[in-house]
Amino acid sequence: MRRELAYLLLRMDRQPEAEEQFQAVVGKAPGDLLAATQLGFLLDARGEQAAAKVFFDRVLAGNDDELANRVRAVLRLPQVLRAREETRAAFVDAKVMAERSMQAGYVRDGLKYLEIAHEADPGDFEVMLKLGWAYNILHDDRQARRWFDLSRRSPDPQVSAEAAKAWRNLADAAQIFRTTVWLYPIYSTRWDDVFSYGQVKTELRKSRWVQPYVSVRFDGDSRVTIGGTSPESLSLSSFIVAAGVRTAAWHGLTGWFEGGSAISYVTGHMLPDYRGGFSGQWRKMPESAGWFVDTGADALYISRFDKDYMLYSQSRLGYAALHTHVQLYWNANFTVDAKRQYWANFVEMGPGVRLSSALLPKSMWVSVDAVHGVYLTNLYNPGRPNFSDLRVGVWYAFTSH
């Protein structure tokens, strides 16, 4: 009865009370290996491996080969190919009925069978993963996160990867505050300069549709030649402190607006800075190798550039190899503006390569692009109507949880 109560408490998301009941069961009935296994898994998932080992050792020394093999899977130990047929048959029947119920759209019935399967075999990570998806479909994300958290410890890389991705997505959605950081230093042979761009942004995620935020952006270059007075320099030589609001993404498209001040690190002057518009990102990447397409587009209002409206897009079409660590592609970029300023109206194309490595952070890559561009208007253009440029950049971004 205590064990049944413990499982009921688990389903009610009352894990501390459930653990107390499992502790009482294994204390009064040391031979209850099912309760010992479940308690061990709960402790191990919380990072208390030493406490979990006490119960795992009890299961390994017991006479239930099926439970012992599940513990061995968690501990990365060799399996013993023996099983109790009756228990195994009941477990398989429950999994089959759960699968049929889910496919027929009877999610709650499927959930009941999955819970029966889990009670029969608490160490089956595939069942834990399916429990996570079932609770997710039923909009009980708190329970879904718990099951995804347990199943991401699976020794099966496919199960653990799927569970980890689902757990991260739900954990991210549950955050009240989220801070993102990105950095992009880049060297240009055309300008013989190193430009650096970056941003730190913290969002308040109370609303599903609109997120207010505060941010600090950096826009500068190594030569500090003009101090942010000329847009064609590609550098404002400033820190931009701003507060804004953005919408949730819809089919890859996001709306946003912010207001703040640009503080020049050259002159110390402060200028108002208002900007906003729509940003979109659309990409199709292969799992390991194959063709890909990556397009980003922005339609912006920027007060600093004589209250101008701009539209620009950057697209890459290419082939990814070596588990996408090497990407060979063709660039196709354009920029236009409402005031027809020469520096803001051009197209450019050319080959490029993007490199990453398993030794680097997942969101870091190095790019090398060779492009040739043509200005669409040349009024007041002091230079040639076309240009060539070799750019080498390093992109790095992360999100705090």
Buried (B, 14 or more C-beta within 10 A) or exposed (E): EBBEBBBBBBEEEBBEBBBBBBBBBBEEEEEBBBBBBBBBBBBBBEEEEEBBBEBBBBBBEBEBBBBBBBBBBBBEEEEEEEBBEEBBEBBEBBBEBBBEBBEEEBBEBBBBBBBBBBBBBBBBBBBBBBBBBBBBBEEBBEBBBBBBBBBBBBEBEEBBEBBBEBBBBBBEEEBEEBBBBBBBBBBBEEBEBBBBBBBBBBBBBEEEEBBBBBBBBBBBBEBBEBBBEEBBBBBBBBBBBBEBBBBEEEEEBBBBBBEBBBBBBBEEEEBEBBBBBBBBEEEEEEEEBEEBEBBBBBBBBBBBBEEBBBBBBBBBEBEBBEEBBBBEBEBBBBBBBEEEBBBBBBBBBBEBBBBBEEEBEEEBBBBBBBBEBBBBBBEEBEEEEEBEBEBBBBBBBBEEE
